Amino acid sequence: MRKGGNPGAIADTGPPHGVHFEEFYSAYFQSLTIQLFAYTGEMAAAEDVVQEAFCRALARWDRVSAFDEPGAWVRRVAWNLASSRWRRARTAAQFARRHREEHVPAPSPDRVALARALSALPAQQRRAVILHYLADLQVREIANQEGVAEGTVKSWLHRGRAALAAQLTDKEKQHDGQLR
């Protein structure tokens, strides 16, 4: 049925006032479910929100049945539930997009060995090696950043390279020995 001159509206043809809840439910359930299905695009979701709206009406039936249009109250509750469900789903999807797990390849054995060797260096040498070779800073820039003389940075780099070479060479020898 159409109501109020709006050609797309589906009327809530409900029972007169003073009816039992079961009759009210039977009169409104189908048309309300069709409306909410059109809104949500999912029959199960439409049925869920309509059922929930009727459950809330039943819990307050003494008060709701006294309204001029109890069907309008149930319809508003169902639409509000559908809107809330849509907002929760949208928020969850946005959260999932922002916090989705990124799969990255495992570090190579060489990278693991280098990280382990770097972690064994004293802090000053490790910082100098990383700044020079990974951050591409010049000795002068490292000296300014660390507040030391350029000769000190050169010494840290020399000692750091020597320690790394010894550690990485030992690892290669151990690795080669295990393969044979």
Phi, psi and omega per residue, in radians:
M1 nan 2.676 3.094
R2 -1.916 2.678 -3.003
K3 -2.423 2.469 2.988
G4 1.140 0.384 3.073
G5 1.355 -0.047 3.136
N6 -1.519 1.941 -3.036
P7 -1.103 -0.380 -3.119
G8 -1.652 -0.111 -3.056
A9 -1.363 2.463 3.056
I10 -1.836 2.138 -3.048
A11 -1.336 2.571 3.004
D12 -1.603 1.665 -3.135
T13 -1.512 1.734 -3.041
G14 -1.956 3.005 -3.123
P15 -1.312 2.806 3.072
P16 -1.184 2.944 -3.130
H17 -1.040 2.684 3.073
G18 1.441 0.307 3.131
V19 -1.589 2.882 3.088
H20 -1.342 2.716 -3.099
F21 -1.007 -0.715 -3.103
E22 -1.032 -0.708 3.117
E23 -1.196 -0.725 3.099
F24 -1.038 -0.819 3.137
Y25 -1.028 -0.841 -3.126
S26 -1.076 -0.639 -3.091
A27 -1.291 -0.578 -3.018
Y28 -1.804 -0.437 -2.966
F29 -0.977 -0.882 -3.036
Q30 -1.126 -0.857 -3.102
S31 -1.145 -0.660 3.118
L32 -1.185 -0.672 3.106
T33 -1.118 -0.697 3.107
I34 -1.094 -0.744 3.120
Q35 -1.060 -0.832 -3.089
L36 -1.251 -0.521 3.043
F37 -1.126 -0.730 3.102
A38 -1.091 -0.605 -3.129
Y39 -1.333 -0.822 -3.045
T40 -1.516 -0.497 -3.088
G41 1.393 0.073 -3.125
E42 -2.332 2.112 -3.100
M43 -1.105 -0.745 -3.119
A44 -1.090 -0.739 3.124
A45 -1.136 -0.723 3.122
A46 -1.088 -0.812 3.129
E47 -1.092 -0.696 3.135
D48 -1.070 -0.837 -3.082
V49 -1.241 -0.583 3.097
V50 -1.186 -0.772 3.096
Q51 -1.030 -0.775 3.139
E52 -1.096 -0.719 3.119
A53 -1.090 -0.733 3.110
F54 -1.185 -0.610 3.074
C55 -1.091 -0.712 3.110
R56 -1.183 -0.637 3.099
A57 -1.152 -0.728 -3.136
L58 -1.068 -0.711 -3.137
A59 -1.120 -0.408 -3.115
R60 -2.109 0.459 -2.962
W61 -1.001 -0.637 3.119
D62 -1.013 -0.750 -3.128
R63 -1.367 -0.804 -3.083
V64 -1.126 -0.698 -3.109
S65 -1.158 -0.312 3.122
A66 -1.480 -0.185 3.118
F67 -1.169 2.722 3.062
D68 -1.053 -0.711 3.139
E69 -2.312 1.500 3.134
P70 -1.095 -0.502 3.097
G71 -1.108 -0.612 3.109
A72 -1.147 -0.650 3.109
W73 -1.127 -0.811 -3.141
V74 -1.124 -0.719 3.129
R75 -1.070 -0.803 -3.135
R76 -1.067 -0.762 3.130
V77 -1.091 -0.777 -3.133
A78 -1.094 -0.769 3.118
W79 -1.123 -0.719 3.100
N80 -1.090 -0.724 3.111
L81 -1.101 -0.738 3.130
A82 -1.120 -0.727 3.123
S83 -1.133 -0.732 3.116
S84 -1.115 -0.720 3.124
R85 -1.084 -0.750 3.137
W86 -1.106 -0.762 3.127
R87 -1.108 -0.736 3.111
R88 -1.089 -0.736 3.135
A89 -1.129 -0.720 3.128
R90 -1.135 -0.758 3.125
T91 -1.104 -0.741 3.123
A92 -1.115 -0.712 3.133
A93 -1.143 -0.715 3.107
Q94 -1.123 -0.734 3.108
F95 -1.078 -0.779 -3.128
A96 -1.094 -0.693 3.119
R97 -1.127 -0.709 -3.116
R98 -1.296 -0.513 -3.016
H99 -2.039 0.383 -3.109
R100 -1.229 2.629 -3.108
E101 -1.311 2.273 3.089
E102 -1.734 2.298 3.122
H103 -1.669 2.111 3.120
V104 -2.094 2.615 3.140
P105 -1.154 2.649 3.110
A106 -1.150 2.619 3.116
P107 -1.154 2.592 -3.141
S108 -1.225 2.773 3.102
P109 -1.015 -0.611 3.116
D110 -1.127 -0.712 -3.140
R111 -1.158 -0.705 3.109
V112 -1.107 -0.752 3.135
A113 -1.114 -0.730 3.125
L114 -1.132 -0.768 3.128
A115 -1.078 -0.725 3.120
R116 -1.140 -0.727 -3.141
A117 -1.160 -0.723 3.107
L118 -1.095 -0.684 -3.114
S119 -1.176 -0.344 3.132
A120 -1.453 -0.244 -3.137
L121 -1.306 2.650 2.986
P122 -1.046 2.654 -3.023
A123 -0.961 -0.754 -3.105
Q124 -1.142 -0.763 3.132
Q125 -1.153 -0.761 -3.137
R126 -1.046 -0.798 -3.134
R127 -1.097 -0.760 -3.134
A128 -1.111 -0.790 3.140
V129 -1.095 -0.790 -3.123
I130 -1.135 -0.794 -3.127
L131 -1.134 -0.655 -3.110
H132 -1.330 -0.818 -3.012
Y133 -1.633 -0.514 -3.130
L134 -1.738 -0.640 3.132
A135 -1.643 -0.055 3.117
D136 0.991 0.652 3.072
L137 -1.526 2.536 3.076
Q138 -1.328 2.806 3.134
V139 -0.983 -0.743 -3.139
R140 -1.047 -0.735 -3.133
E141 -1.163 -0.690 3.118
I142 -1.148 -0.741 3.131
A143 -1.052 -0.763 3.114
N144 -1.108 -0.771 -3.112
Q145 -1.123 -0.727 -3.078
E146 -1.519 -0.195 3.122
G147 1.257 0.624 3.141
V148 -2.275 3.000 3.110
A149 -1.282 2.698 3.122
E150 -1.056 -0.619 3.117
G151 -1.082 -0.616 3.113
T152 -1.130 -0.756 3.126
V153 -1.115 -0.733 3.121
K154 -1.067 -0.690 3.113
S155 -1.131 -0.777 3.107
W156 -1.051 -0.759 -3.140
L157 -1.114 -0.758 -3.139
H158 -1.086 -0.843 -3.136
R159 -1.139 -0.709 3.136
G160 -1.109 -0.788 3.109
R161 -1.082 -0.729 -3.135
A162 -1.111 -0.765 -3.131
A163 -1.162 -0.719 3.105
L164 -1.103 -0.778 -3.133
A165 -1.058 -0.752 -3.136
A166 -1.138 -0.770 -3.124
Q167 -1.169 -0.767 -3.088
L168 -1.260 -0.574 3.088
T169 -1.183 -0.732 3.096
D170 -1.064 -0.723 -3.138
K171 -1.112 -0.721 3.136
E172 -1.136 -0.700 3.133
K173 -1.138 -0.741 3.111
Q174 -1.112 -0.748 -3.131
H175 -1.129 -0.777 3.128
D176 -1.113 -0.642 3.131
G177 -1.148 -0.563 3.138
Q178 -1.323 -0.481 -3.121
L179 -1.344 -0.434 -3.060
R180 -1.599 nan nan
